[in-house]
């Protein structure tokens, strides 16, 4: 779990949008989309709900932003070869020490 650095209310961090994305990702991961509100997100980043709406249109956009961010990070890991599809691993002869249930394997140095 990533701990989001909560800004002091009334300050204007340079990356407010990034703070919102980090906070909502953490909140949704901990409690789930259905158990969080935009008010929870606003509180997590030390802004009022109206200030939050200057950055996002609503809870649905927050979810879409989280999904897009996770997909971007996943693609980056694939591109760097940090994770590879299992079928690719099998063709290359690379093995892992534990059985994988997912179609991807995290590559480690041998």
N, C-alpha and C positions, 0 to 999 in steps of 0.2 A: 504494500500500500504506500502511495506517495502522500506525504503530508504537505498540504498547500500552505504556503506562508500567507497568513491573513494580513492584509494591509490595515493600517490604522484608518478608522473612519475619518473622512474629510480629506484624505490625501489623494493624489492623482498619480497612481503608478503609470509608468510609460507603457506597460503592456497589460492594460486592464482586460482586454479581450482574452489574452493568454491565461490570466488568472481565473477568469470566468470558466474557460474551457477546462483547466486543471481541476477547479473546484467541482464542476458539474460531473466530470469523469469520476472523481473520487466519490461523490455523493451517490451517483447512480450505481457504482460498483458495490458500495457498502449496503445501501438500503433498497435499491431498485428504482427504476423510473417511476413506477406508480406510487411510491411512498415519498417522493420528494416533490416540492413545489418550487416555483420561481422565487418565492419568498425565502425558501431554504438556501437557494443559490445566492440570492442577494445578500443574505446574512453571512454566508461563508466568505464572500469577498468584500464585506464591510461597506455595502452600498444600500441605498433604499431601493425598493422594487421599481420605482420610476426610473432611477438611474440605470438599472439593469436593462430596462426596455429601450434605452438609447443604443444598446449594443446588440440585442437580440429581439426577435419579434415574439418569442414565447417558448414554452417548454418543448414543443415539437422541434423548433429550430435548434434548441440546445441538444436534443437527442441526435438530430441529423449531423450536427457539428462534431459530436463525440464519435459517431460512427465513421465520419469522413476522416477524422484524426487517427483513429485506430487503424483504419484501412491504409492510410498513408504510411504510418509507422510499420505496418505489416509488410507492405510493398518494399519499403526501404530495407527491412531485414532480409527479404527474399533477394533483392538486388545485390546486397552485400554478401550473400551466401551464408548468413548467420543461421538461417533456417532453410531447409530444402524440402520439396515434396518427397514423400516416402518412395514413390516410383523412381525418382531420380537417384535417390540414395541406393536403391536396390541395383540399378543398372551400373552405378559407379563402383559397387563393391564395398562401399563404406558401411560400417556397422556401428551400432550403438550398444551400450551395456544394458539397456532396459527396453522392454517391449513398449511400443508406442501405440496408443489407441487413436491418436489423431493422424490425419493424412500428412502431417509435417513433422520434421524432426529438427531439434536444435542441434547444430553442429558444434562440436567441441574439439579442441586441439588434441591430437593423439599422442 
